[in-house]
């Protein structure tokens, strides 16, 4: 049996390490707790990475297939994105690595 919480944490830690190697500073936007209704920023974004004037909001997922679940992220990215503010979905598949999708 796989512990999904640990698996998700490994995905986030691996993605965070990739950003930090590129020189970004990361901030966790997730809240945890028993009675917290909104877990992520705007119920969408897990992390914020900053490098200079560039801000990247990232949602980390593990083994998520299909297109329907991406629609709220893409809609938000199209509405609020700019040259300096980017929105990305990082989906990690077992034994394959990350797939990156920009929400433009």
N, C-alpha and C positions, 0 to 999 in steps of 0.2 A: 504494500500500500504506500502511495506517495503522499507526503505531507504537502498539500498545495500551498500553504502559507510559506513554508521554507523555499519551495520551488519559485514562488513569486519573488521572494526576497533575493534569491540568487540572481534572478533576471534583472532586478533593479540594481543590485550591486555591480553586476557585470556591465550594464549600460552606463552606470555612473562612472565606473573606472575608465571606460572609453572616452567619455566627455572630459574627465579630468586630465587624461593624457594629452588631449588636444588643447588644454589650457583654460578650460571653462571652470567656473565656480558654481557649485550646485546647491540648491535649497530644496528640501523636502516639503511638498505642499500637502501631503497626505496627513489626515488626522486619524487617530485611532482611539477607540474607546467603545464601551458598550452601548451608550445612549446617544452617540453622535450620528445624526442623520446624514449629513453631507460629509463624505469621507475625503473627497478631492476638491481642488479649487474649481469652482463652477460645476462640480460633479463630473469633471472631465480630465483634468491634468494632474499628474503625479509629481512631477519635478519641474523646476525652473533652473535653467543653466544660463549664466551670464559670462560674456567675454567681450570686454570693451563696451560698445554700445549695442551689441547684438544680444537679444534675449530669445531663448528657445524654450518653449513649453513642451514637455514630453509626456506622453502616456505610454507606459510599459505594459505589454501583454505577453502571455505565454501560450503558444499553440492555439491561437485564436484563428479560426477559418471563416471564410465567407466575407461578404461585403456590407451587409445590413447594419452590423454593429458599428461600422466606421462612420455612418452618415452624420451623427451629431458632431463628431470631431471635425469632419470636413466642412460642415456648415458653419461652425464656429470659426474655423481657420479662414474661410473665405470672407467672412464678415469683418473680422478683426485683425487679420494678418497685414503685414507691411514688410518693407525691406529689412527693418531692424528687429521686428518681432515675428518669430517663426513658430509654427505649431507642427509637431511631428508625432507620429505613432511608431513605436519600435515594438515589433512583434518577434519574439524569440521562439524558434522551433527547436525541438530536441535534436541534438547532434547535427544541426544545420547552421545555427547562428541566427543573427538578427536580419529581419527585413525592415526597411525604412520606408515610410510613406509620409510625404509632406502634405499638409492640409492646406491647399491653396485654392 
